[in-house]
Amino acid sequence: MDKRKLKRQLNLAQVVMLGTAGAIGAEIFILTGHAAGMSGPAFILAILIGGLLSYSIALNYGELASSFPVTGGALTYVREAWGRNLLSYLVGSLDCLSSTFYAGLSAVGFAYSAQIFIPFLPIVPIAIGIIMLFVVLNILGVSNIGNVQIILGGILLLILFAYIIFGFILPGGFQWNTYLFQGRFFIHQDAWSNLSSLLTTVALIYVAFIGFEVIADDAEEVKCPNRNIPLGILISLTLCLVIYPLLALVTLGTLPWTELSGSDVALTDAISQFLPGIGPLVLGLAGIIATITTLNSSMLSATREAFTMSRDGMWPSFLSRLGRYRTPYFATLVVGGIICLIAAIGLVEFLSYISSSGYLFVLFWSNMALIRLRKRYPDMQRPFKVPFFPTTAYLAMGTCLIILAYTDLRALGFGVGLIAVLSIVYYLSPIANQLYANHIKTVSQFKNRILVPVSNPKTGIQLVHLAAILAQAIEDTSVCVFHVAPSNNNRSIPLNNLVGRRIPSSPPSYLPDQIMQEVRSRNVPLYSKIRQNTSIAMGILDEIDTFQNVKLILAGWPGPLNPQATIGNPIQTLLDKAQTNVAVLLSHNLGKIHNILVPIGGGRHSRLALHLAYEIAEQENAKITAFHTFSTTTEAEEIEDTMLNLRQIIVEELGSIPLRISTQITRAESVRAGILDEAKRQTYDLLVMGASEEYGYGTRLFGSVDDWIIEHVEHCSVLLARQYESAMIHWIRRQLKMIEKEY
């Protein structure tokens, strides 16, 4: 089955800025002094070597990303080359973790940079604040990220070019005799020492060239990918290769490399010579912008990797769910939470080793995948083909090995350890999943009662009829007809005890013979119980709290309601407090069920409604119409995505799309109008709907749409369902819904 895809929203300008501004991070401000101390004026040569070597990787990525214009980057290429296995798991995981921890480093860097202007700002709260801002922007759509990147990246490039121009033309700026301090380009005595220091410098600064990788990670959201992806990658790398040497040249030509050696603020030291006063402040602003743009791009890369890992079944499935704006909001929230945790606990410096060690592993295998894919799919359409193949691929892998040989041993050690941990997780995950599945099965078997509270015999007949159908669908499930008698003392009085799989000899007196015959034919255990309590709702809550084996409360609709009558209603109390699933039936002479309508919005409650409808349909040999309505202004691409989403939900919940289920989407002025029109258009015996998040607000039972539908459907019985979740999870879900509606 085709899966939902991210929406293509990024134009060429946004793509270029994602790659360029994503590469120009805090490193260029911090590492210039350290690199100058390693190789002196030859630092310029190290930049040129690193940039030119990066072209081989950029060209390879241009072919790979345009041939596979989907999210995931290196993970996608390795998976296509060697399949879903440990290697693809390691590549995807390391790529995601590298970007995640680099985002954390950028967030903390932003907080420290902000202290230049406001010294008393607290580091951790400011870092978390900027992270949450970009979490919201990511959820609201990648075009927002692209627009922010264009604005901030444009300002950053303007400041850096101003630094270069003023550094060359103003007094106190660049001088050749300062650059070639003591008349030497290489600072070491022998050739081997100079070569070694040069390669060590390349390894140190190489991370500053890898911004184009975010373009490959986010290829699924790029417009005209055949053209914009290769162009975006090459243009962004070229801009970096123009800017970096000029920045280094101005800096080392303003102050001798011996004075800059080891400085964390080399560019600030230099600009103080030719543009004192305002210069350091403007450069401080550039540093702030650089950390924001790298945070922006690295978070985008991390969330798309997590989304792809989830969509491919290697990480938990909930991370691949798309929200209203067709962005992976769950993946964004989880990744954003981890970045906040990193910023809060202060492990950023240590964990930043993941960015360098993990990325080398990812780069090596993604470039090797190009060779494998050329052999495996020789006739595949490639919008952009790498020139001089396979030389570029071997050169790219050689570049990775060279950088690896001169990388900090701590980074390598951490990378090896991380690979070992991820490998263990990969092999233990199936065992853990099986144990969890067994636990869920055990808990499910323990909850073996459908509780049917009744006070009206006529309502009770319909409820027991439906409860018997559901009980037959779930093995070893019994139906308990429950009545609450007014009393000041809370105690239960069993009227009939459960005996085997047959109905006791003394069933509830108000159930007619035909219902009893049906229950017997379904071989469903049925018994009744009375509990004395001061209220109906409290009696039911006491029962499920005492025995904790109720899997579903099946109650009758309380009748026409207004917001005032809703407050204190027993059904509302159950929806708020019952620690089990709750369903409410409004029956219009419910008998044999042939056709069931299930509106599905994607929330957990509509998923419970789908399960209940399927269980009923299996026993009644009925047909199900899984239904979704959308706005009359929805575009064709959105309609296709809606259908894919509907089918994906069914597969996630039922394992496949059974033959008895058909899917249907339709345009309507509103959700409730669309559902009501469909219920009138065709003869349905039962409409099954899940609650909305409004059920917890106190003015609605199941939500405005659900409550309205149940009051206006005339000939079709309606079953409303609410799936149990903890109070904290429910509160979080409501807040997210409120944010989504607000934006």
Stockholm file with secondary structure:
# STOCKHOLM 1.0

chainA/1-743         MDKRKLKRQLNLAQVVMLGTAGAIGAEIFILTGHAAGMSGPAFILAILIGGLLSYSIALNYGELASSFPVTGGALTYVREAWGRNLLSYLVGSLDCLSSTFYAGLSAVGFAYSAQIFIPFLPIVPIAIGIIMLFVVLNILGVSNIGNVQIILGGILLLILFAYIIFGFILPGGFQWNTYLFQGRFFIHQDAWSNLSSLLTTVALIYVAFIGFEVIADDAEEVKCPNRNIPLGILISLTLCLVIYPLLALVTLGTLPWTELSGSDVALTDAISQFLPGIGPLVLGLAGIIATITTLNSSMLSATREAFTMSRDGMWPSFLSRLGRYRTPYFATLVVGGIICLIAAIGLVEFLSYISSSGYLFVLFWSNMALIRLRKRYPDMQRPFKVPFFPTTAYLAMGTCLIILAYTDLRALGFGVGLIAVLSIVYYLSPIANQLYANHIKTVSQFKNRILVPVSNPKTGIQLVHLAAILAQAIEDTSVCVFHVAPSNNNRSIPLNNLVGRRIPSSPPSYLPDQIMQEVRSRNVPLYSKIRQNTSIAMGILDEIDTFQNVKLILAGWPGPLNPQATIGNPIQTLLDKAQTNVAVLLSHNLGKIHNILVPIGGGRHSRLALHLAYEIAEQENAKITAFHTFSTTTEAEEIEDTMLNLRQIIVEELGSIPLRISTQITRAESVRAGILDEAKRQTYDLLVMGASEEYGYGTRLFGSVDDWIIEHVEHCSVLLARQYESAMIHWIRRQLKMIEKEY
#=GR chainA/1-743 SS CCCCCCCCCBCHHHHHHHHHHHHSCTHHHHHHHHHHHHHGGGHHHHHHHHHHHHHHHHHHHHHHHHHSCSBTTHHHHHHHHHCSSHHHHHHHHHHHHHHHHHHHHHHHHHHHHHTTTCTTCCHHHHHHHHHHHHHHHHHHCHHHHHHHHHHHHHHHHHHHHHHHHHHHHSTTSCCHHHHTGGGCSSCSSSHHHHHHHHHHHHHHHGGGGGGGHHHHHBGGGBSSHHHHHHHHHHHHHHHHHHHHHHHHHHHHHHSCHHHHTTCSCHHHHHHHHHSTTHHHHHHHHHHHHHHHHHHHHHHHHHHHHHHHHHHTTSSCGGGGCCCTTSSCHHHHHHHHHHHHHHHHHTCHHHHTHHHHHHHHHHHHHHHHHHHHHHHHCTTSCCSSCCTTTTHHHHHHHHHHHHHHHTSCHHHHHHHHHHHHHHHHHHHHHHHHHHHHHHHHHHHHHHCCEEEEECSSHHHHHHHHHHHHHHHHHSTTCEEEEEEEEECSSCEEEESSCCBTTBCCSSCCTTSCHHHHHHHHHTTCCEEEEEEEESSHHHHHHHHHHHHCCEEEEEEECCCSCCHHHHTTCHHHHHHHHCSSEEEEEECSSCCSCCEEEEECCSSHHHHHHHHHHHHHHHHHTCEEEEEEEECTTCCHHHHHHHHHHHHHHHHHHHSSCCTTEEEEEEECSSHHHHHHHHHHHSCCSEEEEECCGGGGSSSCSSCHHHHHHHHHCCSSEEEEEECCCCHHHHHHHHHHHHHHHHC
#=GC SS_cons         CCCCCCCCCBCHHHHHHHHHHHHSCTHHHHHHHHHHHHHGGGHHHHHHHHHHHHHHHHHHHHHHHHHSCSBTTHHHHHHHHHCSSHHHHHHHHHHHHHHHHHHHHHHHHHHHHHTTTCTTCCHHHHHHHHHHHHHHHHHHCHHHHHHHHHHHHHHHHHHHHHHHHHHHHSTTSCCHHHHTGGGCSSCSSSHHHHHHHHHHHHHHHGGGGGGGHHHHHBGGGBSSHHHHHHHHHHHHHHHHHHHHHHHHHHHHHHSCHHHHTTCSCHHHHHHHHHSTTHHHHHHHHHHHHHHHHHHHHHHHHHHHHHHHHHHTTSSCGGGGCCCTTSSCHHHHHHHHHHHHHHHHHTCHHHHTHHHHHHHHHHHHHHHHHHHHHHHHCTTSCCSSCCTTTTHHHHHHHHHHHHHHHTSCHHHHHHHHHHHHHHHHHHHHHHHHHHHHHHHHHHHHHHCCEEEEECSSHHHHHHHHHHHHHHHHHSTTCEEEEEEEEECSSCEEEESSCCBTTBCCSSCCTTSCHHHHHHHHHTTCCEEEEEEEESSHHHHHHHHHHHHCCEEEEEEECCCSCCHHHHTTCHHHHHHHHCSSEEEEEECSSCCSCCEEEEECCSSHHHHHHHHHHHHHHHHHTCEEEEEEEECTTCCHHHHHHHHHHHHHHHHHHHSSCCTTEEEEEEECSSHHHHHHHHHHHSCCSEEEEECCGGGGSSSCSSCHHHHHHHHHCCSSEEEEEECCCCHHHHHHHHHHHHHHHHC
//
